[in-house]
Amino acid sequence: MIDKFLTDEQDPKAVEKIYIRLTDLLTTGEEILYIAVQKKPLVNLLPDCIALTNKRVLFFTPANLGLSIKFVDFVWKDIIDVYTKEEIIGAIFSVKTTGGAEMGVDYLPKVQARKLYQYAQERKEAEREARRQRDLEEKRAESGAMQFETPVAPSASQPVYQQQPVIDITHHEEPAAPKPDELTEKLKKLRSLFDNGLISQEEYNQKKLELLNDL
């Protein structure tokens, strides 16, 4: 089962421990792509490990003298960059997330660090394409919603009232009947009183209204 993760001289015992732990952590549809094992100079009893899946990057660190294993994982959509740096002894592989977190492992065999970087770049590219597809689908959905909300032109069966000729007729039925001469004279006198300052505006308006109501 673990033979395919031992092609680059990984420590079999370390890979076996990580593999057993990984099988309990995998989610639906998640597959292990690669496992890299740290190789410290001189003493390498409890190496750190890195596992890549199609959904996550997982960093494993032995604890309690190897009796337990701690891990930290990052999903690919949260990883903005991956790095590898080759040194005299081994190489360093690290990731940086959108939240500013960084995680890495040193003293990796150079061939394993390169494989990690290769797989990581492929997964990042796949995630970018998936994100692009999601953005396109969201834009199509928004465009469809906007078209749906566009007012529909009235059909032939729906009456369209553009003018209200009846209202116009009510305003222009017949010329008003001429006012009686007596009323005209009273209005003139009332206006003269107002113009000469003998009555106030309020009194003028009230008297004028009374005269018009008598029609």
KEKE-3310 file (N, C-alpha, C; in steps of 0.2 Angstrom, whole numbers, plus 5000, padded with zeros to 4 digits):
npx = (5004:5010:5020:5021:5024:5037:5047:5057:5067:5061:5059:5054:5047:5044:5035:5025:5019:5014:5005:4996:4990:4985:4975:4965:4962:4958:4946:4930:4933:4946:4963:4979:4994:5008:5021:5033:5049:5058:5076:5087:5104:5116:5107:5092:5079:5066:5059:5051:5037:5029:5014:5005:4989:4975:4968:4973:4988:4998:5007:5017:5022:5032:5028:5029:5040:5039:5028:5016:5008:5008:4999:4997:4987:4983:4972:4971:4965:4968:4981:4994:5006:5021:5037:5053:5070:5086:5099:5116:5115:5102:5085:5073:5056:5042:5026:5015:5001:4985:4981:4993:5000:5015:5023:5035:5047:5063:5079:5075:5077:5084:5078:5065:5060:5059:5049:5039:5037:5034:5022:5014:5014:5006:4994:4991:4989:4978:4968:4968:4962:4950:4944:4943:4933:4923:4921:4917:4905:4898:4897:4889:4877:4874:4872:4861:4852:4850:4845:4833:4826:4823:4811:4797:4790:4774:4761:4751:4738:4737:4730:4735:4737:4740:4735:4724:4710:4697:4699:4705:4694:4685:4691:4689:4676:4665:4664:4665:4650:4646:4650:4639:4636:4634:4642:4654:4656:4657:4668:4678:4677:4680:4694:4699:4698:4707:4719:4721:4724:4715:4709:4715:4726:4721:4708:4704:4705:4696:4683:4682:4681:4669:4660:4662:4657:4643:4639)
npy = (4994:5006:5007:5015:5027:5027:5029:5039:5036:5038:5036:5021:5017:5029:5034:5024:5026:5039:5037:5028:5037:5047:5040:5041:5054:5058:5065:5064:5059:5063:5061:5054:5062:5063:5059:5066:5065:5071:5072:5072:5077:5066:5061:5055:5051:5055:5061:5075:5076:5079:5079:5078:5081:5080:5090:5096:5102:5094:5095:5085:5082:5073:5069:5068:5059:5052:5044:5050:5060:5076:5087:5100:5107:5114:5120:5120:5131:5141:5143:5154:5154:5143:5137:5132:5129:5125:5118:5116:5104:5095:5102:5115:5116:5126:5134:5147:5156:5164:5170:5175:5166:5155:5140:5126:5114:5108:5101:5092:5078:5083:5078:5075:5087:5094:5086:5089:5102:5102:5094:5103:5115:5110:5108:5120:5127:5120:5123:5137:5137:5131:5141:5151:5145:5145:5159:5163:5156:5162:5175:5172:5168:5180:5188:5182:5184:5198:5199:5193:5201:5212:5223:5217:5220:5226:5214:5211:5208:5215:5230:5246:5261:5276:5289:5299:5304:5307:5314:5325:5331:5334:5345:5354:5356:5366:5383:5393:5401:5418:5429:5437:5455:5462:5455:5456:5470:5470:5463:5471:5482:5476:5473:5486:5491:5483:5486:5499:5498:5497:5485:5469:5456:5444:5447:5451:5439:5431:5438:5438:5424:5422:5429:5422:5410:5412:5411)
npz = (5000:5003:4995:4984:4989:4992:4983:4982:4991:5003:5021:5026:5038:5044:5034:5034:5047:5045:5034:5040:5049:5040:5033:5042:5042:5029:5019:5010:4994:4994:4990:4993:4987:4988:4999:5009:5018:5031:5033:5044:5048:5055:5067:5065:5071:5074:5062:5054:5043:5027:5019:5004:4997:4986:4990:5001:5011:5022:5037:5047:5064:5075:5092:5110:5111:5100:5101:5098:5085:5079:5069:5056:5044:5028:5016:4999:4992:5001:5000:4995:4990:4986:4992:4988:4994:4990:5000:5006:5013:5010:5008:5009:5011:5010:5013:5010:5017:5013:5024:5029:5036:5038:5034:5036:5031:5035:5030:5020:5008:4993:4981:4985:4989:4978:4971:4979:4977:4963:4963:4971:4964:4953:4959:4964:4951:4947:4956:4954:4941:4944:4953:4943:4935:4944:4946:4933:4933:4943:4937:4926:4932:4939:4928:4922:4931:4931:4918:4920:4929:4921:4915:4907:4891:4888:4883:4868:4872:4884:4890:4886:4893:4888:4887:4894:4889:4894:4906:4901:4894:4905:4910:4900:4896:4894:4891:4906:4913:4910:4923:4934:4932:4944:4953:4948:4950:4964:4966:4961:4969:4981:4978:4976:4989:4995:4988:4992:5005:5014:5019:5025:5018:5022:5025:5013:5005:5011:5010:4996:4994:4999:4991:4979:4983:4983:4971)
capx = (5000:5014:5026:5021:5027:5044:5050:5062:5071:5058:5060:5048:5044:5040:5029:5020:5016:5010:5000:4990:4987:4982:4969:4960:4960:4955:4939:4927:4936:4953:4968:4986:4998:5015:5024:5041:5051:5064:5082:5092:5111:5118:5102:5085:5075:5059:5058:5045:5035:5024:5010:5001:4983:4972:4964:4977:4995:4998:5014:5017:5028:5031:5027:5029:5045:5037:5022:5010:5010:5004:4999:4994:4985:4981:4968:4974:4963:4971:4989:4995:5013:5025:5044:5058:5076:5091:5105:5121:5113:5095:5082:5068:5050:5037:5020:5012:4994:4982:4981:5000:5004:5020:5025:5040:5051:5070:5083:5072:5081:5082:5073:5058:5058:5057:5043:5034:5036:5030:5015:5011:5012:5001:4988:4989:4986:4971:4964:4966:4957:4943:4942:4941:4927:4918:4920:4913:4898:4894:4895:4883:4871:4872:4869:4854:4847:4849:4840:4826:4823:4822:4804:4794:4786:4767:4759:4745:4732:4737:4728:4740:4734:4745:4732:4717:4706:4692:4702:4706:4687:4682:4694:4688:4669:4662:4667:4661:4645:4649:4648:4634:4639:4634:4647:4660:4657:4658:4675:4682:4677:4684:4701:4701:4699:4714:4724:4721:4727:4709:4708:4721:4726:4717:4701:4702:4704:4690:4678:4682:4679:4662:4657:4662:4652:4636:4636)
capy = (5000:5012:5007:5021:5033:5026:5029:5043:5035:5040:5032:5017:5017:5036:5034:5020:5030:5045:5034:5026:5043:5050:5037:5043:5061:5059:5067:5061:5061:5066:5056:5056:5062:5062:5060:5068:5063:5074:5067:5076:5074:5062:5058:5056:5046:5057:5066:5078:5074:5083:5075:5082:5077:5084:5095:5099:5101:5092:5095:5081:5083:5068:5072:5063:5054:5048:5041:5053:5064:5082:5089:5106:5107:5120:5118:5123:5138:5146:5144:5159:5152:5138:5139:5127:5131:5119:5120:5111:5098:5095:5107:5117:5117:5129:5137:5154:5156:5170:5174:5177:5160:5151:5133:5123:5108:5109:5095:5087:5076:5087:5076:5075:5094:5095:5083:5092:5108:5100:5093:5109:5119:5107:5108:5127:5128:5117:5128:5143:5135:5130:5147:5154:5143:5148:5166:5163:5154:5168:5181:5170:5169:5187:5191:5179:5187:5205:5199:5191:5207:5217:5224:5214:5224:5223:5210:5214:5207:5219:5236:5251:5267:5281:5295:5300:5309:5309:5319:5331:5333:5337:5351:5358:5355:5372:5390:5395:5406:5425:5431:5443:5462:5464:5451:5459:5476:5469:5460:5477:5486:5473:5474:5493:5491:5479:5490:5505:5496:5497:5478:5465:5451:5438:5449:5451:5432:5428:5441:5436:5418:5422:5431:5417:5404:5414:5410)
capz = (5000:5004:4991:4979:4992:4994:4976:4982:4996:5010:5027:5026:5045:5045:5029:5037:5052:5042:5030:5044:5052:5035:5031:5047:5041:5023:5018:5004:4987:4995:4989:4994:4981:4989:5006:5009:5025:5033:5034:5047:5048:5061:5071:5061:5074:5073:5057:5052:5036:5023:5014:4999:4994:4981:4994:5007:5012:5029:5040:5053:5068:5080:5099:5115:5110:5094:5103:5095:5079:5078:5062:5054:5037:5024:5010:4993:4990:5005:4999:4989:4986:4989:4991:4990:4993:4991:5003:5006:5016:5010:5005:5013:5007:5014:5010:5013:5016:5012:5031:5031:5040:5035:5037:5032:5034:5032:5029:5016:5002:4987:4976:4988:4990:4971:4969:4983:4973:4957:4964:4974:4958:4949:4963:4963:4945:4946:4961:4950:4936:4948:4955:4937:4933:4949:4945:4927:4934:4947:4933:4922:4937:4940:4921:4921:4936:4928:4913:4923:4932:4916:4914:4901:4887:4888:4877:4864:4876:4890:4888:4887:4894:4887:4887:4897:4886:4898:4911:4897:4893:4911:4911:4894:4894:4891:4894:4911:4911:4912:4930:4934:4933:4951:4956:4945:4953:4971:4966:4959:4975:4986:4976:4977:4996:4997:4985:4996:5011:5019:5022:5025:5013:5024:5024:5005:5002:5014:5007:4989:4994:5001:4985:4974:4985:4982:4964)
cpx = (5004:5020:5027:5024:5034:5049:5056:5066:5068:5059:5054:5044:5040:5034:5024:5016:5011:5004:4994:4987:4983:4975:4963:4958:4957:4948:4936:4930:4943:4958:4975:4990:5005:5016:5031:5043:5058:5070:5087:5099:5112:5112:5095:5080:5068:5059:5051:5043:5030:5021:5006:4995:4980:4968:4968:4984:4995:5006:5013:5023:5027:5031:5027:5034:5043:5030:5015:5013:5005:5004:4995:4993:4982:4977:4971:4972:4965:4978:4990:5002:5016:5032:5048:5065:5081:5097:5111:5119:5105:5092:5076:5062:5045:5031:5018:5005:4991:4981:4988:5003:5009:5022:5030:5043:5058:5073:5079:5077:5079:5077:5066:5056:5056:5051:5037:5032:5032:5023:5011:5009:5006:4994:4986:4986:4979:4966:4963:4961:4950:4940:4940:4934:4921:4916:4915:4906:4894:4892:4889:4877:4869:4869:4862:4849:4845:4844:4833:4823:4821:4814:4802:4789:4779:4765:4753:4739:4732:4735:4734:4737:4739:4742:4726:4713:4700:4693:4702:4699:4684:4685:4692:4681:4666:4664:4662:4656:4648:4646:4644:4638:4639:4640:4654:4662:4659:4666:4680:4682:4681:4692:4703:4702:4706:4720:4726:4723:4721:4708:4715:4721:4721:4710:4699:4701:4697:4683:4677:4679:4671:4658:4656:4657:4645:4634:4632)
cpy = (5006:5012:5013:5027:5032:5026:5034:5043:5037:5034:5028:5017:5024:5036:5030:5023:5035:5042:5032:5032:5047:5047:5039:5050:5062:5060:5063:5064:5064:5060:5059:5056:5061:5063:5061:5067:5067:5069:5072:5073:5071:5058:5060:5051:5048:5063:5069:5076:5079:5078:5080:5078:5082:5090:5099:5098:5100:5092:5091:5082:5077:5072:5066:5057:5049:5044:5043:5058:5070:5084:5096:5105:5113:5118:5122:5130:5143:5147:5149:5157:5147:5139:5133:5130:5126:5122:5115:5104:5098:5101:5109:5118:5120:5132:5143:5154:5163:5174:5176:5171:5157:5145:5130:5118:5109:5102:5089:5085:5080:5085:5076:5082:5096:5092:5087:5099:5107:5099:5099:5114:5117:5108:5116:5129:5126:5121:5134:5142:5134:5136:5151:5152:5145:5155:5167:5161:5159:5173:5179:5171:5176:5190:5188:5182:5194:5204:5197:5197:5212:5217:5221:5219:5222:5220:5214:5213:5212:5226:5241:5258:5273:5288:5294:5305:5312:5314:5325:5335:5337:5343:5356:5357:5361:5378:5391:5401:5413:5426:5437:5450:5464:5461:5454:5466:5475:5467:5466:5481:5483:5473:5481:5494:5488:5483:5496:5504:5496:5490:5474:5460:5445:5440:5449:5444:5429:5431:5439:5429:5417:5424:5426:5411:5406:5413:5403)
cpz = (5000:4999:4986:4982:4995:4988:4977:4989:5003:5015:5027:5033:5046:5040:5031:5042:5049:5038:5034:5047:5046:5033:5036:5046:5034:5023:5011:4998:4988:4994:4990:4988:4982:4996:5006:5017:5026:5034:5037:5047:5055:5064:5067:5064:5073:5068:5056:5045:5033:5018:5010:4997:4989:4984:4999:5007:5020:5032:5047:5057:5074:5087:5104:5113:5104:5095:5100:5089:5079:5071:5061:5046:5034:5018:5004:4991:4995:5005:4993:4986:4990:4987:4992:4989:4995:4994:5003:5008:5015:5007:5010:5008:5012:5010:5014:5011:5015:5019:5033:5035:5035:5038:5033:5035:5031:5032:5025:5010:4996:4982:4978:4988:4983:4969:4973:4979:4967:4958:4967:4968:4954:4952:4963:4957:4944:4951:4957:4945:4939:4950:4949:4935:4938:4948:4939:4929:4938:4942:4928:4926:4938:4933:4920:4925:4934:4923:4915:4926:4927:4915:4907:4897:4887:4882:4874:4868:4882:4887:4890:4887:4894:4888:4891:4895:4890:4903:4907:4896:4899:4912:4905:4892:4890:4894:4900:4910:4914:4919:4929:4935:4940:4955:4954:4949:4960:4971:4965:4965:4980:4984:4977:4985:4998:4994:4989:5003:5016:5022:5021:5019:5015:5023:5017:5003:5005:5011:4999:4989:4995:4995:4980:4976:4984:4975:4963)
residu = (MET:ILE:ASP:LYS:PHE:LEU:THR:ASP:GLU:GLN:ASP:PRO:LYS:ALA:VAL:GLU:LYS:ILE:TYR:ILE:ARG:LEU:THR:ASP:LEU:LEU:THR:THR:GLY:GLU:GLU:ILE:LEU:TYR:ILE:ALA:VAL:GLN:LYS:LYS:PRO:LEU:VAL:ASN:LEU:LEU:PRO:ASP:CYS:ILE:ALA:LEU:THR:ASN:LYS:ARG:VAL:LEU:PHE:PHE:THR:PRO:ALA:ASN:LEU:GLY:LEU:SER:ILE:LYS:PHE:VAL:ASP:PHE:VAL:TRP:LYS:ASP:ILE:ILE:ASP:VAL:TYR:THR:LYS:GLU:GLU:ILE:ILE:GLY:ALA:ILE:PHE:SER:VAL:LYS:THR:THR:GLY:GLY:ALA:GLU:MET:GLY:VAL:ASP:TYR:LEU:PRO:LYS:VAL:GLN:ALA:ARG:LYS:LEU:TYR:GLN:TYR:ALA:GLN:GLU:ARG:LYS:GLU:ALA:GLU:ARG:GLU:ALA:ARG:ARG:GLN:ARG:ASP:LEU:GLU:GLU:LYS:ARG:ALA:GLU:SER:GLY:ALA:MET:GLN:PHE:GLU:THR:PRO:VAL:ALA:PRO:SER:ALA:SER:GLN:PRO:VAL:TYR:GLN:GLN:GLN:PRO:VAL:ILE:ASP:ILE:THR:HIS:HIS:GLU:GLU:PRO:ALA:ALA:PRO:LYS:PRO:ASP:GLU:LEU:THR:GLU:LYS:LEU:LYS:LYS:LEU:ARG:SER:LEU:PHE:ASP:ASN:GLY:LEU:ILE:SER:GLN:GLU:GLU:TYR:ASN:GLN:LYS:LYS:LEU:GLU:LEU:LEU:ASN:ASP:LEU)
# end
